[in-house]
Amino acid sequence: MTSRVVWRVAVACSLLAVSARVGAQSPVDALARDVERAEAVRAVKTLQRTYAQYSQYGLWNEMAALFADDARLTIGDDAVTGRSAIAAWLTGAGGGRQGLAPGAIHTQLIDGPVVNLSPDGRSAKGRWYGFFLNADGAGHASVDGGMFENEYAVQNGVWKIRSLHFYPQFAGAYETGWTNWKGANLPIIPYHFNADESGVPIPPPSGAAPASTASLADLERRIAVMTEENLVRNIQAAYGHYVNRRMWDDVVDLFAANGVYEVAGKVHTGPAGVRAVLEHMGPAGLTHGVLNDRLQFDTVVTIAAGGREAYVRGIELGLLGEADKGEGFWEVNVFRNRLVKEDGLWKIREMRVFPVLRSDYREGWGKSRLDARQDRVVPAFLSQNPGTGTAVTAPHGLSFVGASPLTGAIAGAPRRVPPADMRARLDDDARRLRMAIAYDGAEHVSTTYGMYADDFQWPPMAAIFGTRGAKQIPFVGYYKSAERIARATYLEWGDPTDTRTNLSWHWRMQPVILIAPDGRSANIRTYLFQPRTNKDRPGGLSGAMYLDQAVSENGIWRLWGLSLNEPYFSSGDWKTGWAGMKDRPSTFGPAPGAPAAPRPTPNPNRPYGYFGADLVAKYAPDVPITALGVRQEHFRGGTGEEWAWPKILPMWWHYRNPVSGRTPELFMPDCTPCELAPDMSMTKHGYVLPPTGPVKSDE
């Protein structure tokens, strides 16, 4: 049998064995074990994201406290063992002091997780992207990037980092841009998971569940906390997607009526105040050459006691500018927000943005940034150090700033009334837990797709698709089934090699993940953050958008459908960046007003222009891009005149505003090709379409 079949059989047999044991043990004990294992995956993610948040302010000792006693840290060619040695190494690499030197930058964006819990629930492995912005405060700035393959373990009841291993893939001074690490070819970084394991973050347990002291009511509360975290994450991520497009009406809708928006200490209140902050970024809507991408990384969420208030802290990377003026800017901010639940819906009550840097693209953050005193203020962290359970200590010269207390009453929501029948109650608890952990399964299989695409791993990439899965090959069309997906990607890109001279990341980030009520299907919206590197020339950036669907098949999360709209922006050479891009003739299709004509021979010297032309002739798609009409209008390979940055491409949405229910102008609740090919809808094959509007929660 293939590995895919063996894994499915093992999962199915384990689930049957667990079901057979339910009668011999307390069902509450079994639920307690399942809840604890689900919480473990969240704890590992919070641990790693906290590491990144501490790193931003040079809290080296606090970072070291996140490691196990005998942990190992490997970064490039350097390796040390033991927490004390790790603390010394981090401090030395960071300048020999706790905290950063005045004007220094140490923003480590570490996200895009694939975390796999061990069968016994006591250890885990995680793979993450890392993109680093550095400056020494004396004029020198650099960029580094690579992949983490880490291990985690429980020590004295607390999750710790057991092994942090960072594999550098590119680096360079800002003035010259980044290139491959050490100017060498890039090897494939070993994966800790296979295609099937990526869709099973929590494997089936073995043996009977141990006796638990947790009450059923407490377990239900803990399930609710995970559910609320998912909903809060969706609100925060949706905010980011709306801001990228300057959809100010939708952003204001996300705020409570008495909402607060604070930037660098300046407070604005109410809908008019929130709108004023947004208008400071520019008028509503994107016009030719305007880029307003503000990407969220390392987001940590805490649900307050009572379940009606939540705190969110993360790092925002701004890619900004106006190509028509030749202006480009970088921004880094920290956000520390409060959300409240009103009538069952989460809303933003306080959004507080703490600027770290804003720099002119031409000069970089080593020479052009905010007043260095800005980085003396640190937005307070959401909890004590998860490694020690004690308060985070601010180094000399730093001050922690927390959000101001809320004023006014927080509207409540009806509490959940569980079914009176115990079996029905436990079944409902299992469903709600399944919905909660579906977020992790969908996120992980989504991230896995990007990592496999980075490395040209076509057979395993195709294997993460469901039995009826379909993938859009950029600029060509949709291919259905793992076999056809693997064949099409091979014909388009060729065989993978052990090393590569260039690499283009497919970092699928900032997800909005909508889960169906039965916990078996999900809609996923992600931003494609795409740094690229080469051996012999500086790298660059581009951004795009995925609208995907995922389903749980035999206990394994898989992609049902993958649709990509790209690129919304791109940079040319490193020197000019995204602001230096100019309008150019269409790669595909007639010029405006011209009659339809055969497509011209693609120009191999134009980025992306040659993709797909030969594949259509060699291996026709099941659903051509050109057949999708308005849904692929202006996209490369689609219909109508091709628009490329700095033109502003249309953007489609699979959900309505999660607070107000406002319907976006371009709305498709089901998959991109579903209107043309109804059989591709998950609803035709036993799955439920996830909600497309506001989702009320109970507690």
Buried (B, 14 or more C-beta within 10 A) or exposed (E): EEEBEEBBEBBBEBEEEBEEEBEEBEBBBBBBBBBBBBBBBBBBBBBBBBBBBBBBBBBBBBBBBBBBEEBBBBBBEEEBEBBEBBBBBBBEEBBEBBBBBEBBBBBBBBBBBBBBBBBEBEBBBBBBBBBBBBBBBEEBBBBBBBBBBBBBBBBEEBBBBBBBBBBBBBBBBBBEBBBBBEEEBBEBBEBBBBBBBBBBBBBBBEEBBEEBEBEBEEBBBBBBBBBBBBBBBBBBBBBBBBBBBBBBEBBBBBBBEBBBBBBEEEEBBBBEBBBEBBEEBBEBEBEEBBBBBBBBBBBBBBBBEEBBBBBBBBBBBBBBBBBBEBBBBBBBBBBBBBBBBBEBBBBBBBBBBBBBBBBBBBBBBBBBBBEBEBBBBBBBBBBEBBBEEEEBEBBEEBEBEEBEEBEEEBBBBEEBEBEEEEEEBBEBBBBBBBBBBBBBBBBBBBBBBBBBBBBBBBBBBBBBBBEBBBBBBBBBBBBBBBEBBBBBBBBBBEEBEEEBEBBBBBBBBBBBBBBBEEBBBBBBBBBBBBBBBBBEEBBBBBBBBBBBBBBBBEBBBBBBBBBBBBBBBBBBEBEBBBBBBEBBEBBBBBEEEEEEEEBBEBEEEEBBBBBBBEBBEEBEBBBBBBBBEEBBBBBBBBBBBBBBBBBBBBBBBBBBBBBBEBBBEEEBBBBBBBBBBEEBBBEEEEBBBBBBBBBEBBB
